[in-house]
Amino acid sequence: MYETILYDVMEGIATITLNRPEKFNAFTEKMHKEIIDALKQAGKSSDVRCLIITGTGKAFNAGQDLSDMQGVEVDFGEFLRKRYNPMIMQIRNTEKPVIAAVNGVAAGAGMSLALACDIRLVSEKAFFTNAFINIGLVPDSGGCYFLPRIVGIGKALELAMTGEKISAEEAYRIGLANKICSAENFEAEVKEYAARLAKLPTKSIGLIKRAMYKGVEMNLEETLEYEAYCQDIAGSTADHKEGVQAFLEKRSPVFTGK
Ligand code: T3D
């Protein structure tokens, strides 16, 4: 059904695999369309309670396909507004956890894609590079938003200004990676992590995502009010009732995502 990505749903987990290994999974217009479509599908489906974005072969994603750009006069603003920005907003607006399973290099907008995800699981062989500077550009696709929020403004400026490679260990040390996984068992370790998230109260996770991202923008008073609003919604879910019931009955809860 898709040409540039693979899409698979199994046991509550939707996996979007960027699939242009010969180009290090670099973005094309088609790939943007397909990723957005797959994100929408997964977001809507009640069978899906966790999403994974990963890459085929040696790379996670190498940013824009630069061979596509040769000899082309680009309206950069339009290019980003039409292709990159909707993809990033779709990830943010998906009220389910989105994991970036960074199997290899994540460069340029590929790094921004990983930053836009909620959790980053990183193969020990992976590395990041904010490669925009190497071709005289500035971080886009939310790079200027996510990077300082995740690693702090000082480190973000350094990474963006130098484009230096960040190993998996360094990424973990500075809070860019949530977990380093073995290269050998990468897929299995990612699936295990995702399966854990897919069994949790999905509606609460969606609300946590909304409230936490809003929380970094709002003041305390606004945050307290927004938490109260979200708790009203969470408190009326079947999973909340099940959690309390299971606690009282001294058993493990079985959450259904409802
Ligand atoms: O118009 C606009 O550009 C606006 C949009 C901007 C968004 C952006 O993402 S800008 C940033 C674009 N990306 C880059 O600048 C990264 C370019 N690639 C690299 O710096 C390196 O390839 C990597 C650090 C990603 C990996 O290095 P390495 O040494 O592991 O591999 P390699 O040998 O350089 O690349 C392997 C192959 O992938 C190679 O193909 P070949 O020679 O074996 O046939 C290489 O050409 C290809 N490849 C890697 N990145 C891209 C790419 N092909 C097209 N576009 C790429 N971005």
Boltz pocket constraint, residues with backbone or C-beta under 6 A from the ligand:
constraints:
  - pocket:
      binder: B
      contacts: [[A, 21], [A, 22], [A, 23], [A, 24], [A, 26], [A, 61], [A, 62], [A, 63], [A, 64], [A, 65], [A, 66], [A, 67], [A, 69], [A, 74], [A, 76], [A, 79], [A, 105], [A, 107], [A, 108], [A, 109], [A, 110], [A, 129], [A, 131], [A, 132], [A, 134], [A, 135], [A, 137], [A, 140]]
      max_distance: 6.0
